[in-house]
Amino acid sequence: MIIEKVYNNNVIQVQDEQGQELIVMGRGLGFQKKIGDSIDQTKIEKVFVLQGDQTTADLGDLYEQLPDEELNLFLFLIDKAENALGLTFDSNLHLSLTDHLHFMLVRVRQGVSISNPLSWEVRKFHPKEYHIAKDMVDHLRQHLELAIPEDEASSIALHLINAQTQSSGISKSQFSNRIVVAILEIVRLHFGKLVSEETISYNRFVPHLQYFAQRVVNGIVQGSNDAFLYDQVKQNYPDSFSCTQKIAHYVKENCNFDMSVDEKVYLTIHIQRMADSQDLS
């Protein structure tokens, strides 16, 4: 393999014997190396193919722009996350997570804080990913001496959750948890307000979502399709019903699941109870 670019001591771009352009990573691969040199292939730990892959090309551009200290930290943390999750992230995840970490640091240095409305749900339903993300934030705080907000761990965790969703090994439990988080986000965005998890209506709503998500994952459609009750709910709770329609669209587009009439009725009633208890409408 012949070096085409040296991003830093651990990341270089090469051309292999078949003429393919690759980004390769490994400790010390680029140390005291220059364009045209060959590399010690036994040091390679990760390979991304560049040819015909715009995402990986973008990854190379990003690596070229990042300061060495940041890039080394990010690669170290991503590698730890892969080991903890038992996954190998693809180039798209590397790009999105590296880019997120970089601009997170930019925002923190500028004093710009962005709250994550899904922080509670991420901690509740994805404790492993949240713990890994929190360790990443703590590591960055220590090494860069920056006051990174706690909410950033939840945002990083969502990238880790997405990585598992895209992998072939994702479990039904993980997929159903992701559906719950997505639906809670739809409700929050629809009403434009945070929902307090301390209310009774919220704590009734979440278990209903969990059971509903399990049915979605397993393709189980339940209900007797009570048209009269459906028409009553649609007429009496138009805003909550509109929110339910958004949820129905989400599960259709992302899970290929057609929500039954009865599911829409029950979901609308739960949303309306929550809206009433917190004056969301």
N, C-alpha and C positions, 0 to 999 in steps of 0.2 A: 504494500500500500504506500502511495506517494502523497505527501502532504501538499494540499492546495491552500489552506488557510490555518492559522493558529489563533484560536480565540483566547485561550489562556493555557496554563500548564496542564490542564486536565481535559480540555475540549479542543478538538481540531477537526478540520474538514479534509477528507482524503479522497483519492481515486483508487479503486481496487483494480485487480488484474483484469477484470471484465469491462473496465471503463466506467463503472458505476460511481457516482458521487455519493459519499457518505459523510455523516457527522458521527464521529466516534468519541467515546468518553472513557476515561480511565486515569487513575492517579499517576501523574507525572508524564503522561503521553506527549505533551507539548513542551516539556522542560528543555530549554536550550535547543529547540528545534526550529527549522526554517523551511520555507517553501521549497519543495523538491526533495527533501529528506525522506527516507523511509522510516517506518515506525516499528516498534516492538509489539507485534500483534498479541503477545501473551498478556499485555497490560490492558487490553480492551475489555471494558466491563459492559458497555451498552453501544448499540449501533442504530442509527436512523438512516434510512435510504432517502437520498435527496431527489433522485431522478423521477420526474413526474409527480412529485409530492410538494405542492405549494406550501402546505402547512409546515413541513420540515424545513423548507427554504426560509420561511418566515422565522422559524426557530433559530436558524443560523444567524439571520440578521439581528435578532434580539440578543443572542449571545455576544455578538460582535460589539453591540452598543453598551452592554452592561459593564460596570466596574468589576474588576477581578474579585474584589472582596465579596460583593453581592452575589456574583455568579457562583463562586465556590460555596458560599453559604446555601444558596438555593439548591444546588445540585446535591449537596450533602443532606439537606432536609428532605428533598424529594426521594432520594435513595432510601433514607430511613423510613419514610412513609410507605414506599413500595414493599420493603421488608416486613413492616408491621402488618400490612394488609395482605401480604402474599401475592402481590400482583406485579406485573411489569407494565407501566404506563406507556401508552402510545405517544406518538409525536404531538398529536393534537392536545392531549392532556398536559404534556410537558410545556407546550407553548402557552396554554391558557393559565396554568398554575404559576409558571415563571413570570408571565406578564402581570398576573394579579399580585404576586408578592412584590414585584418591582414598584408598581404604581401604588400599592398599599404604603410602602416606605416613602414614596414621594408625597402622598397625602399627609402622612404623619409628620413629616418634616415641615410641611406647609401649615400645619395646625388644622387640617381639614378632617373632621370626624364624620363617618357615615354609619348610622346605626343599622343593624340587621334585624328586621321585624320577625325573622324566623329563628332567632337565637334560642328561645326556649324550646321550640320544637326540635331543633337540631340536637340540643343537649339531651332532650327526653328520648328521642327515637333513634339517635345515632351516637350513643356515648363513646364507642370505640373511635369513630372518625373524629369526634370532637376532641377527645383526649389527645389524639395524634396531632391535630391542628393546634391545640393549646400548647403542646410541647414545642411545636414549630415557632409559635409566637414567643414563648418564653426564651427560646434559644436566640431568636433575633433581638429581643430586648437586651439580653445579656451581652451579646457580641457587638451590637451596634449602639447600645446605650440610648435606646429610644423608648418613649412611653407609648407603646402600642396598645390601643383599647382592647378590652376583652372581646367585644363583638367581632373583631377581626378573625378570631378563631372559628366562629360559626361560618363566616364567609369562606374561609379556607376549607372547612369541613365539607361544604357543599361541593367543592371540586373533587374531593376524595370520594364522596358518595356518587357523584356522576361517573367517576372512573370505574367504579364497581358496577354501575348500571350498564355501562357500555361493554363490560367484559362478559364473556360467555358463562362465567361461573357465578353470576349473581343469584342469590337464593330468592325464593318467593317471598320470604319474610322481609328481606331487604327491599325488594321491589314494592311490596305493599306499604312499607314505611315511607318510601319515597312518594307514593301516591298521597298518603296522609299529609305530608309536609306540603306538597303542591296544592292540595285542596285548601288547606289552611291559608296559604298565601293568596289564593284566588279570593277567598272570603275577605281577607284583610284589604286587598287591593280594591275589591268591589265597594266596600263601605268606606275606604279611605281612612280607617282608624285602627289602632292596635286593639286587640281583643285581650282582655285580662283573663289569664288562666285560673284566677282565683274564684270565679263565679261557678255556681252549681250548673248553670246551663252549658258552660264551656266544658266542664268535666263530664257532662252527659254526651256532649257533641263528639268529643274525641274518641271515646270507645265506639260510638256508632260509625265514625269514619274508619276506624281500624277494622271492624267487621265488614264494612262495605268494601274496603280496599282488598281484603282477603277474597271476597267474592269476585271482584274485578280480576284479580290475578288468576283465580281458578276458573274464570269464565262462567260463573254461576249467576244466572238471572233469576231473581225471586220476585214474587208478588202476584196479586190477582188482577192487577190493572183496573182498579176502581176508578172509572171515568168521572163519576159524580164527585168524589172527594178531590180528585185531581182538579176539576173545574173550580171547586170551591176554594182550594188553596191558591190556585192561579189568580183568582179574582180578589181574594181577601188579602193576600200577601205578595203583591206584584214585585216589590223590590227584592225580597228574599227569593222569590221564584226566578227572577232574572239572574240572580247569583247562581242558583241551582242549574240553570240552563248553561251558564259558563262552565260549570263543573262537568255537566254532561258532555259538552263539546270537548273538554280536555280529555276525559277518559275515552271518548270515541277516537280522537285523533292520536292519542299517545298509547292507548291500550287496546284499541279495536274492540271496545266494549260498549254495547248499547244499553243505557240505563233504562230500567223499566219505569212505567208510570208510577207504581207504588214507591220505588226508590226515590223518585223525584218528590213525591208527596212527603215522605218521612224526612228527607234531607231539608226540604223547604221549611217544614215545621221546626226542626232543630235550629236552623239558621234564624228563623223568626224569633224563637225563644231567646236566643243569644242576643239578637238585635234589640229586643224589648228590654232585656235585663241591663243592657249597657248603652241604650239610646244611640245605636249605630246608624239608624235610618235617617 
